């Protein structure tokens, strides 16, 4: 197992995660992180998935204490297609 105290995240290659999907059954959780058109998929046990959830929830809680509540409203991205274009 990797010692988290010895990891230098600045030295690791990164992908920008822009979404997530997942599923589960009685024995396995599946989740994928999207990055553009790429998808990295993982499978893990319910116990490990709960450990991951606790880890992320704690980091989100600490982030929001420091920087404020994360805005989860949909971004206002203008559509490249306008109703006036449909009439042509």
N, C-alpha and C positions, 0 to 999 in steps of 0.2 A: 504494500500500500504506500502511496505517496505521502510524505510528511508535509502537511500544509504550511508548516513554519518555514520550509525550505523553498517554497515556490516563489519565483519572481515573475509576477504576471506581466511586467513590462517586457520581459524577454520571450514571451510565448506568442506564437502566431495566433491571430484572432479572426473570427468571422463575425459580421454584424448580424445578430439575430433580429428578424423583423416579424416573427410570428411563431406560433406553436400549435400543434395538434396532438391529440392523444386518444387512447382507448385503454380498456382493461378487461380482464376476465378474473376469475377467482384466484389465479396463481400469478399472473403477470400484469404489470403496467407497461404500456407502450407509449412513448412520446417522441415527437419529432420537433426539431427547431428548424424553421425555414430561414434561409438567407438568400434573398433574390429568388432565383429558380432552383436553388439547391435545397435539399432536405436531408438532415442528419437524424437518423432514427435510432432510438435506444429502447431496450427492454430491461426491466428490473423487477425485483420482488416487491410486494406491497410494503414490507418493512423498510426497504431502502428508499422506495418512493416517498413514504411518509417522512423519512429522515431528510430527503431532498426538499420536501415541502416546508418542513420546519426551518431548514437552513435559509431558504429563500424568503419565507415570511419574516424571519428575524432581520434579515438584511433590508427588506423593504420597510419594516417598522423603523429601523435605525435611519434609513435614508430619509423617510418622511419626517422624522424628528429633526433632522438636520436641515433639510431643504424644503419642507412643506409637503402637503398631500399631492400625490401624483394625479394629474388631470387625466381621467380616463374617457373624457368626451371624445366623440369622433372628430378627427381633424377636418378643418374646412379646406378641402382641396377642390379647386374648381375643375369641373368636368371639361375634357377637351371636346365633348360632343354637346351641342346646344340644340334645344327643340327647334330653333329656326333652321338648323342644318337639315332636319328631317323633312322639311317642306320643299326642299329643292329637288 
